[in-house]
């Protein structure tokens, strides 16, 4: 399970991607409730894009409606309170946008067309084959050039023959 974000800017009325960010969740993070996972994603993404965002007013769009009021919540405790305190260093507005409207952030998790689309079915079949092919090719025996014996020999050669 992972979380992700997209840093984008508006140019000529069009939203243009600047950078993508994602993070695989650790085992304890996977056990967080949905709101906490969404807040974690915001905190980590803003920290990742710190050099773009710090000192600038920006708009934070989320598909999780409860986060729009969470920043105004006064009686937070523990980890959530620390995360909100970190976010208070930045100058931003939060707005909710439907998840289906987040095409750039949810591209990998949302299918762009109906379930019975022939094109998508063909592509999935094609890439499934490629994935199986990659999986089977990694099961080959180790390359003799990277064995432990070769590594020892290589280091010996480098030590005995200085430049």
MITI-45364 format. One record per residue (C-alpha): x, y, z; residue in one letter; residue number from 1. Coordinates in nm, 4 decimals. Layout:
% residues N
<rec east="X" north="Y" up="Z" guba="a" vomi="NUM"/>
...
END
This chain:
% residues 163
<rec east="0.0000" north="0.0000" up="0.0000" guba="x" vomi="1"/>
<rec east="0.1320" north="0.3444" up="-0.0842" guba="x" vomi="2"/>
<rec east="0.0429" north="0.7118" up="-0.0924" guba="x" vomi="3"/>
<rec east="0.1317" north="0.9698" up="-0.3504" guba="x" vomi="4"/>
<rec east="0.1020" north="1.3301" up="-0.4585" guba="x" vomi="5"/>
<rec east="0.1399" north="1.5455" up="-0.7654" guba="x" vomi="6"/>
<rec east="0.2958" north="1.8911" up="-0.7617" guba="x" vomi="7"/>
<rec east="0.1433" north="2.0935" up="-1.0421" guba="x" vomi="8"/>
<rec east="0.1024" north="2.4519" up="-1.1501" guba="x" vomi="9"/>
<rec east="-0.1540" north="2.6292" up="-1.3607" guba="x" vomi="10"/>
<rec east="-0.0272" north="2.7626" up="-1.6925" guba="x" vomi="11"/>
<rec east="-0.2703" north="2.9281" up="-1.9356" guba="x" vomi="12"/>
<rec east="-0.5651" north="2.7793" up="-1.7475" guba="x" vomi="13"/>
<rec east="-0.4261" north="2.4249" up="-1.7687" guba="x" vomi="14"/>
<rec east="-0.2884" north="2.2250" up="-1.4784" guba="x" vomi="15"/>
<rec east="0.0663" north="2.1124" up="-1.5638" guba="x" vomi="16"/>
<rec east="0.2615" north="1.8521" up="-1.3674" guba="x" vomi="17"/>
<rec east="0.5906" north="1.9650" up="-1.2140" guba="x" vomi="18"/>
<rec east="0.6758" north="1.6487" up="-1.0185" guba="x" vomi="19"/>
<rec east="0.5328" north="1.3268" up="-0.8776" guba="x" vomi="20"/>
<rec east="0.5973" north="1.1779" up="-0.5340" guba="x" vomi="21"/>
<rec east="0.5018" north="0.8459" up="-0.3777" guba="x" vomi="22"/>
<rec east="0.5870" north="0.6451" up="-0.0689" guba="x" vomi="23"/>
<rec east="0.5272" north="0.2835" up="0.0268" guba="x" vomi="24"/>
<rec east="0.3697" north="0.2652" up="0.3690" guba="x" vomi="25"/>
<rec east="0.5438" north="0.0757" up="0.6459" guba="x" vomi="26"/>
<rec east="0.3570" north="-0.2010" up="0.8284" guba="x" vomi="27"/>
<rec east="0.2465" north="0.0268" up="1.1160" guba="x" vomi="28"/>
<rec east="0.1409" north="0.2999" up="0.8696" guba="x" vomi="29"/>
<rec east="-0.0770" north="0.0508" up="0.6809" guba="x" vomi="30"/>
<rec east="-0.2816" north="0.0091" up="0.9998" guba="x" vomi="31"/>
<rec east="-0.3687" north="0.3804" up="1.0184" guba="x" vomi="32"/>
<rec east="-0.7289" north="0.4829" up="0.9613" guba="x" vomi="33"/>
<rec east="-0.8043" north="0.6376" up="0.6210" guba="x" vomi="34"/>
<rec east="-0.7983" north="0.9965" up="0.7499" guba="x" vomi="35"/>
<rec east="-0.4614" north="0.9445" up="0.9157" guba="x" vomi="36"/>
<rec east="-0.3185" north="0.7886" up="0.5964" guba="x" vomi="37"/>
<rec east="-0.4429" north="1.0847" up="0.3932" guba="x" vomi="38"/>
<rec east="-0.2919" north="1.3287" up="0.6425" guba="x" vomi="39"/>
<rec east="0.0354" north="1.1344" up="0.6385" guba="x" vomi="40"/>
<rec east="0.0393" north="1.1624" up="0.2587" guba="x" vomi="41"/>
<rec east="-0.0053" north="1.5391" up="0.2810" guba="x" vomi="42"/>
<rec east="0.2648" north="1.5832" up="0.5455" guba="x" vomi="43"/>
<rec east="0.5203" north="1.3681" up="0.3634" guba="x" vomi="44"/>
<rec east="0.4427" north="1.5201" up="0.0222" guba="x" vomi="45"/>
<rec east="0.4718" north="1.8761" up="0.1517" guba="x" vomi="46"/>
<rec east="0.7999" north="1.7883" up="0.3227" guba="x" vomi="47"/>
<rec east="0.9239" north="1.6312" up="-0.0021" guba="x" vomi="48"/>
<rec east="0.8290" north="1.9412" up="-0.2049" guba="x" vomi="49"/>
<rec east="0.9502" north="2.1789" up="0.0700" guba="x" vomi="50"/>
<rec east="1.1884" north="2.3686" up="-0.1595" guba="x" vomi="51"/>
<rec east="0.8983" north="2.4491" up="-0.3946" guba="x" vomi="52"/>
<rec east="0.6354" north="2.5282" up="-0.1329" guba="x" vomi="53"/>
<rec east="0.7970" north="2.6919" up="0.1701" guba="x" vomi="54"/>
<rec east="0.7235" north="3.0634" up="0.1820" guba="x" vomi="55"/>
<rec east="0.4718" north="3.0440" up="-0.1051" guba="x" vomi="56"/>
<rec east="0.0952" north="3.0353" up="-0.0832" guba="x" vomi="57"/>
<rec east="-0.0356" north="2.7225" up="-0.2522" guba="x" vomi="58"/>
<rec east="-0.3567" north="2.5297" up="-0.2990" guba="x" vomi="59"/>
<rec east="-0.3724" north="2.1778" up="-0.1601" guba="x" vomi="60"/>
<rec east="-0.6366" north="1.9633" up="-0.3269" guba="x" vomi="61"/>
<rec east="-0.7460" north="1.6409" up="-0.1647" guba="x" vomi="62"/>
<rec east="-1.0087" north="1.3811" up="-0.2426" guba="x" vomi="63"/>
<rec east="-1.0606" north="1.3224" up="0.1301" guba="x" vomi="64"/>
<rec east="-1.3274" north="1.5704" up="0.2441" guba="x" vomi="65"/>
<rec east="-1.2591" north="1.5436" up="0.6179" guba="x" vomi="66"/>
<rec east="-0.9096" north="1.6878" up="0.5755" guba="x" vomi="67"/>
<rec east="-1.0597" north="2.0221" up="0.4763" guba="x" vomi="68"/>
<rec east="-1.1850" north="2.0733" up="0.8315" guba="x" vomi="69"/>
<rec east="-0.9132" north="1.8775" up="1.0127" guba="x" vomi="70"/>
<rec east="-0.6685" north="2.1685" up="0.9938" guba="x" vomi="71"/>
<rec east="-0.9152" north="2.3822" up="1.1924" guba="x" vomi="72"/>
<rec east="-0.9635" north="2.1156" up="1.4593" guba="x" vomi="73"/>
<rec east="-0.8349" north="2.2478" up="1.7928" guba="x" vomi="74"/>
<rec east="-0.8203" north="1.9437" up="2.0225" guba="x" vomi="75"/>
<rec east="-0.5844" north="1.7136" up="1.8362" guba="x" vomi="76"/>
<rec east="-0.3454" north="1.4913" up="2.0281" guba="x" vomi="77"/>
<rec east="-0.0283" north="1.2947" up="1.9688" guba="x" vomi="78"/>
<rec east="0.0935" north="1.2278" up="1.6201" guba="x" vomi="79"/>
<rec east="-0.1895" north="1.4119" up="1.4438" guba="x" vomi="80"/>
<rec east="-0.1177" north="1.7235" up="1.6521" guba="x" vomi="81"/>
<rec east="0.2515" north="1.7073" up="1.5564" guba="x" vomi="82"/>
<rec east="0.1651" north="1.6662" up="1.1883" guba="x" vomi="83"/>
<rec east="-0.0736" north="1.9629" up="1.1981" guba="x" vomi="84"/>
<rec east="0.1928" north="2.1684" up="1.3747" guba="x" vomi="85"/>
<rec east="0.4367" north="2.0830" up="1.0928" guba="x" vomi="86"/>
<rec east="0.1801" north="2.1840" up="0.8320" guba="x" vomi="87"/>
<rec east="0.1227" north="2.5175" up="1.0065" guba="x" vomi="88"/>
<rec east="0.4709" north="2.6230" up="0.8870" guba="x" vomi="89"/>
<rec east="0.3272" north="2.6426" up="0.5347" guba="x" vomi="90"/>
<rec east="0.0817" north="2.8912" up="0.3867" guba="x" vomi="91"/>
<rec east="-0.1889" north="2.7011" up="0.1978" guba="x" vomi="92"/>
<rec east="-0.5596" north="2.6560" up="0.1409" guba="x" vomi="93"/>
<rec east="-0.7206" north="2.3116" up="0.1357" guba="x" vomi="94"/>
<rec east="-0.9964" north="2.2314" up="-0.1105" guba="x" vomi="95"/>
<rec east="-1.1829" north="1.9092" up="-0.1676" guba="x" vomi="96"/>
<rec east="-1.2044" north="1.7670" up="-0.5196" guba="x" vomi="97"/>
<rec east="-1.3785" north="1.4433" up="-0.6117" guba="x" vomi="98"/>
<rec east="-1.1409" north="1.1496" up="-0.6461" guba="x" vomi="99"/>
<rec east="-1.2532" north="1.0819" up="-1.0015" guba="x" vomi="100"/>
<rec east="-1.1398" north="1.4369" up="-1.0908" guba="x" vomi="101"/>
<rec east="-0.7842" north="1.3650" up="-0.9714" guba="x" vomi="102"/>
<rec east="-0.6767" north="1.2136" up="-1.3020" guba="x" vomi="103"/>
<rec east="-0.3088" north="1.2923" up="-1.2533" guba="x" vomi="104"/>
<rec east="-0.2831" north="1.1509" up="-0.9008" guba="x" vomi="105"/>
<rec east="-0.5094" north="0.8495" up="-0.9441" guba="x" vomi="106"/>
<rec east="-0.4103" north="0.7468" up="-1.2961" guba="x" vomi="107"/>
<rec east="-0.2771" north="0.4101" up="-1.1850" guba="x" vomi="108"/>
<rec east="-0.5688" north="0.3265" up="-0.9589" guba="x" vomi="109"/>
<rec east="-0.8568" north="0.4321" up="-1.1844" guba="x" vomi="110"/>
<rec east="-0.9437" north="0.2804" up="-1.5170" guba="x" vomi="111"/>
<rec east="-1.0203" north="0.5571" up="-1.7689" guba="x" vomi="112"/>
<rec east="-1.2847" north="0.3625" up="-1.9588" guba="x" vomi="113"/>
<rec east="-1.5574" north="0.1014" up="-1.9002" guba="x" vomi="114"/>
<rec east="-1.4797" north="-0.2472" up="-1.7739" guba="x" vomi="115"/>
<rec east="-1.5629" north="-0.4081" up="-2.1099" guba="x" vomi="116"/>
<rec east="-1.3274" north="-0.1876" up="-2.3157" guba="x" vomi="117"/>
<rec east="-1.1479" north="-0.4005" up="-2.5760" guba="x" vomi="118"/>
<rec east="-0.8446" north="-0.1731" up="-2.5971" guba="x" vomi="119"/>
<rec east="-0.7724" north="-0.1895" up="-2.2223" guba="x" vomi="120"/>
<rec east="-0.8229" north="-0.5648" up="-2.2183" guba="x" vomi="121"/>
<rec east="-0.5681" north="-0.6076" up="-2.4982" guba="x" vomi="122"/>
<rec east="-0.3180" north="-0.3786" up="-2.3257" guba="x" vomi="123"/>
<rec east="-0.3595" north="-0.5590" up="-1.9934" guba="x" vomi="124"/>
<rec east="-0.3072" north="-0.8929" up="-2.1661" guba="x" vomi="125"/>
<rec east="0.0031" north="-0.7609" up="-2.3410" guba="x" vomi="126"/>
<rec east="0.1584" north="-0.6171" up="-2.0252" guba="x" vomi="127"/>
<rec east="0.0622" north="-0.9172" up="-1.8144" guba="x" vomi="128"/>
<rec east="0.2677" north="-1.1255" up="-2.0550" guba="x" vomi="129"/>
<rec east="0.5588" north="-0.8804" up="-2.0238" guba="x" vomi="130"/>
<rec east="0.5393" north="-0.8923" up="-1.6442" guba="x" vomi="131"/>
<rec east="0.5355" north="-1.2729" up="-1.6440" guba="x" vomi="132"/>
<rec east="0.8300" north="-1.2691" up="-1.8841" guba="x" vomi="133"/>
<rec east="1.0286" north="-1.0400" up="-1.6535" guba="x" vomi="134"/>
<rec east="0.9397" north="-1.2526" up="-1.3524" guba="x" vomi="135"/>
<rec east="1.0599" north="-1.5712" up="-1.5156" guba="x" vomi="136"/>
<rec east="1.3787" north="-1.4101" up="-1.6422" guba="x" vomi="137"/>
<rec east="1.4779" north="-1.3028" up="-1.2910" guba="x" vomi="138"/>
<rec east="1.4583" north="-1.6651" up="-1.1771" guba="x" vomi="139"/>
<rec east="1.7683" north="-1.7565" up="-1.3816" guba="x" vomi="140"/>
<rec east="2.0849" north="-1.8620" up="-1.1978" guba="x" vomi="141"/>
<rec east="2.3175" north="-1.5845" up="-1.0767" guba="x" vomi="142"/>
<rec east="2.5618" north="-1.4329" up="-1.3200" guba="x" vomi="143"/>
<rec east="2.9118" north="-1.5802" up="-1.2700" guba="x" vomi="144"/>
<rec east="3.0632" north="-1.2325" up="-1.3057" guba="x" vomi="145"/>
<rec east="2.9052" north="-1.1173" up="-0.9809" guba="x" vomi="146"/>
<rec east="2.9783" north="-1.4178" up="-0.7634" guba="x" vomi="147"/>
<rec east="3.1667" north="-1.3837" up="-0.4359" guba="x" vomi="148"/>
<rec east="3.4829" north="-1.5393" up="-0.5847" guba="x" vomi="149"/>
<rec east="3.4886" north="-1.2861" up="-0.8675" guba="x" vomi="150"/>
<rec east="3.4418" north="-0.9988" up="-0.6214" guba="x" vomi="151"/>
<rec east="3.7462" north="-1.1130" up="-0.4191" guba="x" vomi="152"/>
<rec east="3.9556" north="-1.1463" up="-0.7355" guba="x" vomi="153"/>
<rec east="3.8477" north="-0.8071" up="-0.8638" guba="x" vomi="154"/>
<rec east="3.9420" north="-0.6350" up="-0.5376" guba="x" vomi="155"/>
<rec east="4.2760" north="-0.8158" up="-0.5327" guba="x" vomi="156"/>
<rec east="4.3500" north="-0.6924" up="-0.8851" guba="x" vomi="157"/>
<rec east="4.2577" north="-0.3370" up="-0.7923" guba="x" vomi="158"/>
<rec east="4.4838" north="-0.3460" up="-0.4878" guba="x" vomi="159"/>
<rec east="4.7828" north="-0.5048" up="-0.6628" guba="x" vomi="160"/>
<rec east="4.7695" north="-0.2829" up="-0.9685" guba="x" vomi="161"/>
<rec east="4.7333" north="0.0795" up="-0.8517" guba="x" vomi="162"/>
<rec east="4.6860" north="0.3444" up="-1.1156" guba="x" vomi="163"/>
END
